[in-house]
């Protein structure tokens, strides 16, 4: 009798009990909007020459705006003209200060590896993974900081830093990633000061439509940035035959 009771409550019986809804209650499946996504945007940026609009590559991106005001951008840059591919994700807080950034790079020689950067308070931690080695570094950073991945559509996010002076100049601190390390070097970052200049508001028309923008210049790069999510509508390399234009924009707001 005892032996039979033990068999009755063996693995098969336990499995049958586990399959009973009353035994292991689960949260009901969500049928409405995702509570982590307050707003979602998707866009396409075309890389081309200024003179004859020759195709050089394309970026495709998605932005998720979260409940706390922070944002995540997922971006792929297919830089055909240079036989380069870049894949990256950036999570920033409600003020656009970086929290977590990941980037991986390919060149005509193949994979250059990846880098993962996290920022907590005044500490920046960067972990680089290469084809043959790994490195980690920790550096002290100021509150006003941006991580430059070289994903063009992320450029609008770097402009949150500092108050501009009477000439429209902002001081900034950048942790600038190197997407094409030489030889067997790892993808790493370099911390350095920079400045950018506010050039005023402009209405800009691109293939994706007409946008009210703020115009900025960083060294030889001019950018036209739109709206609260700081979407890069247009970018021009002033001393080179290169430009980037937004060709598609889709905005979805959670119900």
NORMOHU-V773073 format. One record per pair of residues at least 4 apart in sequence whose ideal C-beta (glycine too) atoms are under 7 Angstrom apart, sorted by the first residue. I is the first residue (numbers start at 1). J is the second residue. If there is no record, write none. Layout:
BEGIN
[[I/J] [I/J]]
END
This chain:
BEGIN
[[1/5] [2/6] [3/7] [4/8] [5/9] [6/10] [8/13] [9/13] [11/15] [12/16] [13/17] [14/18] [15/19] [17/23] [18/23] [18/24] [21/25] [33/37] [33/254] [33/255] [35/67] [36/66] [36/67] [37/64] [37/254] [38/65] [38/66] [38/67] [38/254] [39/65] [39/253] [39/254] [40/62] [40/63] [40/64] [40/252] [41/62] [41/63] [41/229] [41/250] [41/251] [42/61] [42/62] [42/250] [43/61] [43/153] [43/231] [43/246] [43/248] [43/249] [44/58] [44/60] [44/247] [44/248] [45/58] [45/59] [45/152] [45/153] [45/232] [45/244] [45/246] [46/58] [46/244] [46/245] [46/247] [47/56] [47/57] [47/58] [47/79] [47/244] [48/53] [48/54] [48/55] [48/56] [48/243] [49/53] [49/54] [49/56] [49/241] [49/242] [50/236] [50/241] [50/242] [50/243] [51/241] [56/80] [56/81] [57/77] [57/78] [57/79] [57/80] [57/81] [58/78] [59/75] [59/76] [59/77] [59/151] [59/152] [59/153] [60/76] [61/73] [61/74] [61/75] [61/153] [62/74] [63/71] [63/73] [63/229] [64/71] [64/72] [65/71] [65/229] [66/70] [66/71] [68/94] [69/94] [70/91] [70/92] [70/93] [70/94] [71/92] [71/229] [72/89] [72/91] [73/90] [73/154] [74/89] [75/88] [75/151] [75/153] [75/154] [76/87] [77/86] [77/151] [78/85] [79/84] [79/85] [79/86] [83/107] [83/108] [84/106] [84/107] [85/106] [86/103] [86/105] [86/150] [86/151] [86/179] [87/104] [88/102] [88/103] [88/149] [88/151] [89/102] [90/98] [90/101] [90/149] [90/154] [91/99] [91/100] [92/96] [92/97] [92/98] [92/99] [92/157] [93/97] [93/99] [95/160] [96/157] [96/160] [96/230] [97/145] [98/119] [98/145] [98/146] [98/147] [99/119] [100/118] [101/117] [101/147] [101/149] [102/114] [102/116] [103/114] [103/115] [103/149] [103/177] [104/114] [105/112] [105/179] [105/187] [106/110] [106/111] [106/112] [107/112] [107/180] [111/131] [112/179] [112/180] [112/181] [112/187] [113/128] [113/129] [113/130] [113/131] [113/186] [113/187] [114/129] [114/187] [115/126] [115/127] [115/128] [115/177] [115/187] [115/188] [115/189] [116/127] [117/124] [117/126] [117/147] [117/175] [117/189] [118/125] [119/124] [119/141] [119/145] [122/140] [122/141] [123/138] [123/140] [124/139] [124/141] [124/175] [125/138] [126/137] [126/189] [127/136] [128/134] [128/135] [128/186] [128/187] [128/188] [129/134] [130/134] [130/184] [130/186] [130/187] [132/184] [133/186] [135/186] [139/191] [141/145] [141/173] [141/191] [142/173] [144/161] [144/162] [144/172] [144/173] [145/173] [145/175] [146/158] [146/161] [146/172] [146/174] [147/175] [148/158] [148/174] [148/175] [148/176] [148/177] [149/154] [149/177] [150/177] [150/179] [152/232] [152/235] [152/244] [153/232] [155/223] [155/232] [155/235] [156/223] [156/225] [156/230] [156/231] [156/232] [157/230] [159/196] [159/216] [159/225] [159/230] [161/170] [161/172] [162/170] [162/171] [162/172] [164/168] [164/169] [164/170] [164/198] [165/169] [168/197] [168/198] [168/199] [169/195] [169/197] [170/195] [170/196] [170/198] [171/193] [171/195] [172/194] [172/195] [172/196] [173/191] [173/193] [174/192] [174/194] [175/189] [175/191] [176/189] [176/190] [176/192] [177/187] [177/189] [178/187] [178/188] [179/187] [181/185] [181/186] [181/187] [194/218] [196/216] [196/217] [196/218] [197/216] [197/217] [198/214] [198/216] [199/215] [199/216] [199/217] [200/215] [201/212] [201/213] [201/214] [202/213] [202/215] [202/224] [203/210] [203/212] [204/211] [204/213] [204/224] [204/233] [204/234] [205/210] [206/233] [206/234] [206/245] [206/246] [207/245] [207/247] [208/246] [208/247] [208/248] [208/249] [209/249] [211/226] [211/233] [212/226] [213/224] [213/225] [213/226] [213/233] [214/225] [215/222] [215/224] [216/223] [216/225] [217/221] [217/222] [220/237] [220/238] [220/239] [221/235] [221/237] [222/235] [222/236] [222/238] [223/232] [223/235] [224/233] [224/234] [225/230] [225/231] [225/232] [225/233] [226/231] [226/233] [227/231] [232/246] [233/246] [234/244] [234/245] [234/246] [235/243] [235/244] [236/243] [237/242]]
END
